[in-house]
Amino acid sequence: MAKRYGAERKWRDEHYVPAKVKEHLQISVGSSASMHIVNVSFILMGDITTREAIEWAFSYPEMIRAVCIMARISNDIMSHEVYMHSIY
């Protein structure tokens, strides 16, 4: 996660804007805590969660990847809106 934050900081400092959303998401999805929240949620369910379910979550399946992408994009939209309101 720290490496991803470093990459985002570098983009900011260099005023770099990724040309494609895919490029942005390759870095930014990993810097969101979404994946960690999903994994911790499974672990905190205790006896209800099976070992297979936890291993599935840690394999970063498509379903969890999609949730992480949606969370990241939602966060980016909200951050942009807050920024735009603060400058006007």
C-alpha positions, 0 to 999 in steps of 0.5 A: 500500500505504501508503494502505491501511495508513493506512486500517487504522490509522484503523479501529484508532484509531477502534475501527471494525469494518467491517460487512461482510467485503467492506468489510474486504477492499476495504482489507485485501487491498491492504495484504497483500503477496500481489499483489506476491509473485505479480508478483515471482515471475513476474519472477524466473522470468526467461526462462521467463516471457513478457511476456504472463504478466507483463502478465496478472499485473499486470492483477490477474485474478480468480485472483490476486485470489482468492489475495490474498483467501485470503492476507489472510483466513488472515493475519487468522485467524492474527493473531487467534489469536496475539492471543487466546493472548497475552491469556489 
